[in-house]
Amino acid sequence: MSERPYVLLSCAASIDGYIDDNTDERLLLSNDEDFDRVDEVRASCDAIMVGANTIRRDNPRLLVRAQQRREDRVNRGLPETPIKVTFTSRGDLDPQAQFFAAGDIEKIVFCASSAVDKCRDRLSGVATVVDAGNPVDLTAVLAELAARGSDD
Ligand SMILES: NC(=O)c1ccc[n+]([C@@H]2O[C@H](COP(=O)([O-])OP(=O)(O)OC[C@H]3O[C@@H](n4cnc5c(N)ncnc54)[C@H](OP(=O)(O)O)[C@@H]3O)[C@@H](O)[C@H]2O)c1
């Protein structure tokens, strides 16, 4: 087991270099083929991490979509979809968001110390809330994920 997981950044960009526009709607930059490629990458990982704002704005489920890929993971002794991870300084997350509601898999919230009590109250029963320092120390977050068994 390594000290930190191998981290792969997944980000779609337009050919002119943008990752979002200035509307409130979710901007879809991928086509079906690319979403399937991303699903394959997701199925190869132990954990998937997004910022708290992505949960609030896009409400993603963050599950492996393809049945065959879920079965392959189970045959390899893994849960059918990676654990879900987020980080927040305010702890202002909706327990009914798809991040928490979808999938029978552990959800971990790394929260700044100042908001951890509020966050634990809000997310009681739907997520493990970890005190991640003030401000949140992302190096320590990665070390904690490695200690919990995530290699990538
Ligand atoms: N094209 C793509 O593939 C893609 C994918 C994802 C996002 N995006 C775009 O990227 C832009 C940025 O996304 P976003 O602002 O929604 O970011 P985000 O990463 O989803 O969320 C930012 C939030 O994460 C928390 N956070 C960030 N850094 C932190 C730190 N060091 N310690 C503690 N908490 C921290 C804060 O949460 P709290 O507010 O709860 O404290 C912050 O408000 C958006 O325009 C989004 O649409 C594009």
The ligand as an SDF file (V2000), in Angstrom:
LIG
                    3D

 48 52  0  0  0  0  0  0  0  0999 V2000
  -15.6460   20.1320  -17.4330 N   0  0  0  0  0  0  0  0  0  0  0  0
  -15.5740   19.3260  -16.4120 C   0  0  0  0  0  0  0  0  0  0  0  0
  -15.2380   18.1250  -16.5530 O   0  0  0  0  0  0  0  0  0  0  0  0
  -15.9580   19.8220  -15.0580 C   0  0  0  0  0  0  0  0  0  0  0  0
  -16.0940   18.9280  -13.9860 C   0  0  0  0  0  0  0  0  0  0  0  0
  -16.4130   19.4580  -12.7360 C   0  0  0  0  0  0  0  0  0  0  0  0
  -16.5670   20.8240  -12.5580 C   0  0  0  0  0  0  0  0  0  0  0  0
  -16.4470   21.6460  -13.6130 N   0  0  0  0  0  0  0  0  0  0  0  0
  -16.5680   23.1050  -13.4750 C   0  0  0  0  0  0  0  0  0  0  0  0
  -15.4720   23.5750  -12.6950 O   0  0  0  0  0  0  0  0  0  0  0  0
  -15.8470   24.7870  -12.0220 C   0  0  0  0  0  0  0  0  0  0  0  0
  -15.4430   24.6920  -10.5980 C   0  0  0  0  0  0  0  0  0  0  0  0
  -16.2920   23.8060   -9.9900 O   0  0  0  0  0  0  0  0  0  0  0  0
  -16.8440   24.1520   -8.5730 P   0  0  0  0  0  0  0  0  0  0  0  0
  -16.6340   25.5570   -8.1780 O   0  0  0  0  0  0  0  0  0  0  0  0
  -18.2180   23.5970   -8.5730 O   0  0  0  0  0  0  0  0  0  0  0  0
  -15.8300   23.3210   -7.6950 O   0  0  0  0  0  0  0  0  0  0  0  0
  -16.0110   22.1070   -6.7820 P   0  0  0  0  0  0  0  0  0  0  0  0
  -14.6360   21.5550   -6.7400 O   0  0  0  0  0  0  0  0  0  0  0  0
  -17.1220   21.2140   -7.1190 O   0  0  0  0  0  0  0  0  0  0  0  0
  -16.4390   22.7490   -5.4140 O   0  0  0  0  0  0  0  0  0  0  0  0
  -15.7850   23.7790   -4.7970 C   0  0  0  0  0  0  0  0  0  0  0  0
  -16.1200   23.5790   -3.3370 C   0  0  0  0  0  0  0  0  0  0  0  0
  -15.2960   22.5490   -2.8170 O   0  0  0  0  0  0  0  0  0  0  0  0
  -14.9340   22.8690   -1.5110 C   0  0  0  0  0  0  0  0  0  0  0  0
  -13.5010   23.1010   -1.4820 N   0  0  0  0  0  0  0  0  0  0  0  0
  -12.6890   23.4230   -2.4930 C   0  0  0  0  0  0  0  0  0  0  0  0
  -11.4210   23.5080   -2.0810 N   0  0  0  0  0  0  0  0  0  0  0  0
  -11.4410   23.2240   -0.7750 C   0  0  0  0  0  0  0  0  0  0  0  0
  -10.4480   23.1490    0.2030 C   0  0  0  0  0  0  0  0  0  0  0  0
   -9.1600   23.3400   -0.0540 N   0  0  0  0  0  0  0  0  0  0  0  0
  -10.8330   22.8440    1.4490 N   0  0  0  0  0  0  0  0  0  0  0  0
  -12.1310   22.6110    1.7290 C   0  0  0  0  0  0  0  0  0  0  0  0
  -13.1250   22.6640    0.8410 N   0  0  0  0  0  0  0  0  0  0  0  0
  -12.7730   22.9750   -0.4070 C   0  0  0  0  0  0  0  0  0  0  0  0
  -15.6840   24.1030   -1.1220 C   0  0  0  0  0  0  0  0  0  0  0  0
  -16.9250   23.6260   -0.5950 O   0  0  0  0  0  0  0  0  0  0  0  0
  -17.8620   24.4260    0.4580 P   0  0  0  0  0  0  0  0  0  0  0  0
  -18.4100   25.5650   -0.3360 O   0  0  0  0  0  0  0  0  0  0  0  0
  -18.9040   23.4110    0.8230 O   0  0  0  0  0  0  0  0  0  0  0  0
  -16.9990   24.8190    1.5940 O   0  0  0  0  0  0  0  0  0  0  0  0
  -15.8640   24.7810   -2.4770 C   0  0  0  0  0  0  0  0  0  0  0  0
  -16.9520   25.6540   -2.5090 O   0  0  0  0  0  0  0  0  0  0  0  0
  -17.3780   24.9320  -12.2400 C   0  0  0  0  0  0  0  0  0  0  0  0
  -17.6110   25.8720  -13.2350 O   0  0  0  0  0  0  0  0  0  0  0  0
  -17.7960   23.5260  -12.7100 C   0  0  0  0  0  0  0  0  0  0  0  0
  -18.9360   23.5380  -13.5430 O   0  0  0  0  0  0  0  0  0  0  0  0
  -16.1290   21.1730  -14.8600 C   0  0  0  0  0  0  0  0  0  0  0  0
  1  2  1  0
  2  3  2  0
  2  4  1  0
  4  5  1  0
  4 48  2  0
  5  6  2  0
  6  7  1  0
  7  8  2  0
  8  9  1  0
  8 48  1  0
  9 10  1  0
  9 46  1  0
 10 11  1  0
 11 12  1  0
 11 44  1  0
 12 13  1  0
 13 14  1  0
 14 15  2  0
 14 16  1  0
 14 17  1  0
 17 18  1  0
 18 19  2  0
 18 20  1  0
 18 21  1  0
 21 22  1  0
 22 23  1  0
 23 24  1  0
 23 42  1  0
 24 25  1  0
 25 26  1  0
 25 36  1  0
 26 27  1  0
 26 35  1  0
 27 28  2  0
 28 29  1  0
 29 30  1  0
 29 35  2  0
 30 31  1  0
 30 32  2  0
 32 33  1  0
 33 34  2  0
 34 35  1  0
 36 37  1  0
 36 42  1  0
 37 38  1  0
 38 39  2  0
 38 40  1  0
 38 41  1  0
 42 43  1  0
 44 45  1  0
 44 46  1  0
 46 47  1  0
M  CHG  2   8   1  16  -1
M  END
$$$$
